[in-house]
Amino acid sequence: MKLPGYIALITGLLVMCWVSTSQAQNVGVNILYPDSSAIFHLESDSLGFLPPTVTTAQRDSIKDPATGLVIYNTEDSTLQYFNGKCWLRTFQEDCDACFFDFSLAQQTGNINRVTSDTTGTNVFLSQTSNTPYNIGLFLMHNLPQGITAKLDTYTVQGTDTLHLTVEASIFADPGTYPIAIQAVCNSKIENRIFTVTVDSCYEVQVLS
């Protein structure tokens, strides 16, 4: 490198250091005077901020992540940060927060009491929390005598598919009845409604 060019490079670096120091060691992009409380201040009316985009496996391979480290998880499309103990989505309060997907294969069923005296639906639960927790399930209803509802299991951990079965006897009152399926995990509670319609029985006269 020629000497004049080398001197110019050193001079430029010194000027940059002096400018950074004179502005309380904060940096601004597209803004002349960065906010004094920010070490890095971005301004734009047509562009956004793009953090590192990684998968869950890539995120978990980060060695000794700093508290406050931010990434964008491409698997669940959420912004996440490390709180010193675990990675949290921005809407999570702490590491014990429980999140899950909860859906029914069907929302309605019919019992005609001619070809069938039962109906039901599959219940899908998929936990999305960092740590798997037990999800308790409860049925809430006001079914008349002769109609029963039950799940094949009342506790799920992680991801599982269970089945709701509703059965009506020939003596049960016909009508339409809602059945609430409640899922509880720590402080999170969600409900899904399955509605069953029980048809009237056919009356057959027996002549003597």
RANOR-V379691 format. One record per helix or strand. SS is the DSSP state (~ for helix, > for strand). FROM is the first residue (numbers start at 1). LEN is the number of residues. If there is no record, write none. Layout:
ss=SS from=FROM len=LEN
ss=SS from=FROM len=LEN
This chain:
ss=~ from=3 len=20
ss=> from=27 len=3
ss=> from=40 len=3
ss=> from=53 len=2
ss=~ from=56 len=5
ss=> from=70 len=4
ss=> from=78 len=5
ss=> from=87 len=3
ss=> from=100 len=5
ss=> from=108 len=4
ss=> from=118 len=10
ss=> from=134 len=8
ss=> from=147 len=5
ss=> from=155 len=3
ss=> from=159 len=10
ss=> from=175 len=11
ss=> from=188 len=11
